[in-house]
Amino acid sequence: MLKKQRKKIFIYLFLFLAFLSAAGYGINREHYKNQLISSKAKAKKLRDKKKETSFKSRMRAADWQKPSEKASYPVLSKYKNVWIDVSIAKQRVYIKSGNKILYEMYCSTGIDDSTPTGTYKIQKERGTFFYNASSKEGARYWVSWKDNGVYLFHTVPTDKNGKYVVSQAKELGKKPNSHGCVRLSIPDAKWIYKNISQGTKVVVHGTFKA
């Protein structure tokens, strides 16, 4: 009788210890899982921060006479799904391949929300110089993206003689300053004029907040 009682006690004790062990394993497993999720989130945050720092280090101080980045312009033949992302909020133009940023440019969009937002395409009209007598403003290296010659990518503005208006040019990348077109530095506008083909998608979005 005593042996049977001892045997039962031993079995209950064994089951109790097994239960505690299983519960502890479950807790430790959940703890490890949470630690792993936390570590992955921290690693992603660190990668994103490094990526952001990397892009910032690639940028020059805004200068209307120089390329926006210290790095060379991308060779577009090496990439697929190239398109242009225009951020009015950031006053930036991004040359992208899918979601990957290939090149970042300082820009100035239109004052009073005069740059239309939406999805467009590069059109056939382009040229090396224009002058608009009504606005008394011209520009070099222009490429149309809406209304066949109305909304353009082009350099910072010039006068009728092709001389750059320095007071306007110095505002590049800082705030909207055009009549609706997207102003760029001279080298950036020239690169788009020479390298971005007709039909390339252009997405314009956002609102500038001073």
BELQUI-V310724 format. One record per residue. N is the residue number from 0. RES is the residue in three letters. SS is DSSP state (hx for helix, st for strand, lp for the rest). D_CENTER is the distance of its C-alpha to the mean C-alpha in whole Angstrom. Layout:
((N | RES | SS | D_CENTER) (N | RES | SS | D_CENTER))
This chain:
((0 | MET | lp | 80) (1 | LEU | hx | 79) (2 | LYS | hx | 77) (3 | LYS | hx | 76) (4 | GLN | hx | 74) (5 | ARG | hx | 73) (6 | LYS | hx | 71) (7 | LYS | hx | 70) (8 | ILE | hx | 68) (9 | PHE | hx | 67) (10 | ILE | hx | 65) (11 | TYR | hx | 64) (12 | LEU | hx | 63) (13 | PHE | hx | 61) (14 | LEU | hx | 59) (15 | PHE | hx | 58) (16 | LEU | hx | 57) (17 | ALA | hx | 55) (18 | PHE | hx | 53) (19 | LEU | hx | 52) (20 | SER | hx | 51) (21 | ALA | hx | 49) (22 | ALA | hx | 48) (23 | GLY | hx | 47) (24 | TYR | hx | 45) (25 | GLY | hx | 43) (26 | ILE | hx | 42) (27 | ASN | hx | 41) (28 | ARG | hx | 39) (29 | GLU | hx | 37) (30 | HIS | hx | 37) (31 | TYR | hx | 35) (32 | LYS | hx | 33) (33 | ASN | hx | 32) (34 | GLN | hx | 31) (35 | LEU | hx | 29) (36 | ILE | hx | 27) (37 | SER | hx | 26) (38 | SER | hx | 26) (39 | LYS | hx | 23) (40 | ALA | hx | 21) (41 | LYS | hx | 22) (42 | ALA | hx | 21) (43 | LYS | hx | 18) (44 | LYS | hx | 17) (45 | LEU | hx | 18) (46 | ARG | hx | 16) (47 | ASP | hx | 13) (48 | LYS | hx | 14) (49 | LYS | hx | 15) (50 | LYS | hx | 11) (51 | GLU | hx | 10) (52 | THR | hx | 13) (53 | SER | hx | 13) (54 | PHE | hx | 10) (55 | LYS | hx | 12) (56 | SER | hx | 15) (57 | ARG | hx | 14) (58 | MET | st | 13) (59 | ARG | lp | 16) (60 | ALA | lp | 18) (61 | ALA | lp | 17) (62 | ASP | lp | 20) (63 | TRP | lp | 20) (64 | GLN | lp | 22) (65 | LYS | lp | 20) (66 | PRO | lp | 17) (67 | SER | lp | 14) (68 | GLU | st | 14) (69 | LYS | lp | 17) (70 | ALA | lp | 16) (71 | SER | lp | 18) (72 | TYR | lp | 16) (73 | PRO | lp | 15) (74 | VAL | lp | 18) (75 | LEU | hx | 17) (76 | SER | hx | 21) (77 | LYS | hx | 19) (78 | TYR | lp | 17) (79 | LYS | lp | 17) (80 | ASN | lp | 15) (81 | VAL | st | 13) (82 | TRP | st | 12) (83 | ILE | st | 10) (84 | ASP | st | 7) (85 | VAL | st | 9) (86 | SER | st | 8) (87 | ILE | lp | 12) (88 | ALA | lp | 11) (89 | LYS | lp | 9) (90 | GLN | lp | 11) (91 | ARG | st | 8) (92 | VAL | st | 8) (93 | TYR | st | 6) (94 | ILE | st | 8) (95 | LYS | st | 8) (96 | SER | st | 11) (97 | GLY | lp | 11) (98 | ASN | lp | 8) (99 | LYS | st | 8) (100 | ILE | st | 6) (101 | LEU | st | 9) (102 | TYR | st | 9) (103 | GLU | st | 8) (104 | MET | st | 10) (105 | TYR | st | 12) (106 | CYS | lp | 13) (107 | SER | st | 16) (108 | THR | lp | 16) (109 | GLY | st | 19) (110 | ILE | hx | 22) (111 | ASP | hx | 23) (112 | ASP | hx | 20) (113 | SER | lp | 22) (114 | THR | lp | 18) (115 | PRO | lp | 19) (116 | THR | lp | 16) (117 | GLY | st | 16) (118 | THR | st | 16) (119 | TYR | st | 18) (120 | LYS | st | 18) (121 | ILE | lp | 19) (122 | GLN | lp | 23) (123 | LYS | lp | 26) (124 | GLU | lp | 26) (125 | ARG | st | 25) (126 | GLY | st | 27) (127 | THR | st | 28) (128 | PHE | st | 29) (129 | PHE | st | 30) (130 | TYR | st | 31) (131 | ASN | st | 32) (132 | ALA | lp | 35) (133 | SER | lp | 35) (134 | SER | lp | 31) (135 | LYS | lp | 33) (136 | GLU | st | 30) (137 | GLY | st | 28) (138 | ALA | st | 26) (139 | ARG | st | 25) (140 | TYR | st | 23) (141 | TRP | st | 23) (142 | VAL | st | 21) (143 | SER | st | 22) (144 | TRP | st | 19) (145 | LYS | st | 22) (146 | ASP | lp | 25) (147 | ASN | lp | 26) (148 | GLY | lp | 26) (149 | VAL | lp | 25) (150 | TYR | st | 22) (151 | LEU | st | 20) (152 | PHE | st | 18) (153 | HIS | st | 20) (154 | THR | st | 21) (155 | VAL | lp | 22) (156 | PRO | lp | 25) (157 | THR | st | 28) (158 | ASP | lp | 32) (159 | LYS | lp | 34) (160 | ASN | lp | 35) (161 | GLY | lp | 32) (162 | LYS | lp | 32) (163 | TYR | st | 28) (164 | VAL | lp | 28) (165 | VAL | hx | 28) (166 | SER | hx | 28) (167 | GLN | hx | 25) (168 | ALA | hx | 23) (169 | LYS | lp | 23) (170 | GLU | lp | 21) (171 | LEU | lp | 18) (172 | GLY | lp | 14) (173 | LYS | lp | 17) (174 | LYS | lp | 17) (175 | PRO | lp | 18) (176 | ASN | lp | 21) (177 | SER | st | 22) (178 | HIS | lp | 24) (179 | GLY | lp | 21) (180 | CYS | lp | 19) (181 | VAL | st | 16) (182 | ARG | st | 18) (183 | LEU | st | 16) (184 | SER | lp | 18) (185 | ILE | hx | 21) (186 | PRO | hx | 20) (187 | ASP | hx | 16) (188 | ALA | hx | 18) (189 | LYS | hx | 21) (190 | TRP | hx | 19) (191 | ILE | hx | 17) (192 | TYR | hx | 21) (193 | LYS | hx | 22) (194 | ASN | hx | 20) (195 | ILE | lp | 18) (196 | SER | lp | 21) (197 | GLN | lp | 22) (198 | GLY | lp | 21) (199 | THR | lp | 17) (200 | LYS | st | 15) (201 | VAL | st | 13) (202 | VAL | st | 12) (203 | VAL | st | 12) (204 | HIS | st | 12) (205 | GLY | lp | 12) (206 | THR | lp | 15) (207 | PHE | lp | 15) (208 | LYS | lp | 18) (209 | ALA | lp | 20))
